[in-house]
Amino acid sequence: MTENLNTLIEDIRSRSLQIAAELKTERAQHEVLQGELRHIQALYQAEQAQVKQLEATIEELNVSLAEAQNKVVEVPVATSSRNAEEIDALVKEIEFCIDKLKQA
């Protein structure tokens, strides 16, 4: 009976050592995963900050665009109203040129 008891104790000891080793492995894996999680969270926060910065830039550009669209650009148009005498002189000059071309 003592031998049976010793075998049972040895079996329990073996199992407990195996479970302790597995627990140690799981804890190490847990630490690795926690490190990866912290790294990913830092990357996420950096991306979120960049998104906020881009949104602010977009808002500034939209405001600038709205201001530019609201500005009225007036281009002064040169008034080229010619009086009747100038028009008659131009017509006579054109007729003179046409007559010269016909003679050539």
C-alpha positions in Angstrom: 0.0 0.0 0.0 2.9 2.4 0.7 4.3 1.7 -2.7 0.9 2.4 -4.3 0.7 5.6 -2.2 4.2 6.6 -3.3 3.4 6.0 -6.9 0.2 8.1 -6.5 2.2 10.9 -4.8 4.9 10.8 -7.6 2.2 10.9 -10.2 0.6 13.9 -8.6 4.0 15.6 -8.2 4.8 14.9 -11.9 1.4 16.3 -13.0 1.9 19.4 -10.8 5.4 20.0 -12.2 4.0 19.7 -15.8 1.1 22.1 -14.9 3.6 24.5 -13.4 5.8 24.4 -16.5 2.7 25.0 -18.7 1.6 27.8 -16.5 5.1 29.4 -16.8 4.9 29.0 -20.6 1.5 30.6 -20.7 2.6 33.5 -18.5 5.6 34.1 -20.8 3.3 34.0 -23.8 0.9 36.4 -22.0 3.7 38.9 -21.4 4.7 38.7 -25.1 1.1 39.3 -26.1 0.8 42.2 -23.6 3.9 43.8 -25.2 2.4 43.5 -28.6 -0.9 44.9 -27.4 0.9 48.0 -25.9 2.9 48.4 -29.2 -0.3 48.2 -31.3 -2.1 50.6 -28.9 0.7 53.1 -29.3 0.6 52.8 -33.1 -3.2 53.3 -32.9 -2.9 56.4 -30.8 -0.3 57.8 -33.2 -2.6 57.1 -36.2 -5.5 58.8 -34.3 -3.4 61.9 -33.7 -2.5 62.0 -37.4 -6.1 61.6 -38.3 -7.1 64.5 -36.1 -4.3 66.6 -37.6 -5.4 65.8 -41.1 -9.0 66.7 -40.2 -7.9 70.0 -38.8 -5.9 70.7 -42.0 -9.0 69.7 -44.1 -11.1 72.1 -42.0 -8.6 74.9 -42.5 -8.5 74.3 -46.3 -12.3 74.2 -46.4 -12.5 77.6 -44.6 -9.9 79.0 -47.0 -11.7 77.6 -50.0 -15.0 79.2 -48.8 -13.3 82.5 -48.2 -11.8 82.4 -51.7 -15.1 81.5 -53.3 -16.8 84.4 -51.5 -14.3 86.9 -52.7 -15.5 88.7 -55.8 -12.7 89.4 -58.2 -13.5 92.4 -60.4 -11.5 92.7 -63.5 -11.7 96.1 -65.0 -12.9 95.9 -68.5 -11.3 98.3 -70.9 -14.0 100.3 -72.5 -13.4 100.4 -76.2 -16.2 102.6 -77.3 -15.1 104.2 -80.4 -16.8 107.2 -81.8 -18.2 107.3 -85.3 -15.3 109.2 -86.8 -12.8 106.5 -85.7 -15.0 103.8 -87.2 -15.3 105.7 -90.5 -11.5 106.2 -90.6 -11.0 102.5 -90.1 -13.6 101.5 -92.7 -11.8 103.9 -95.2 -8.4 102.4 -94.4 -9.8 98.8 -94.9 -11.3 99.8 -98.2 -8.0 101.4 -99.3 -6.2 98.2 -98.4 -8.7 96.1 -100.4 -8.3 98.3 -103.5 -4.5 98.0 -103.3 -4.8 94.2 -103.1 -7.2 94.1 -106.1 -4.6 96.1 -108.1 -1.7 93.8 -107.3 
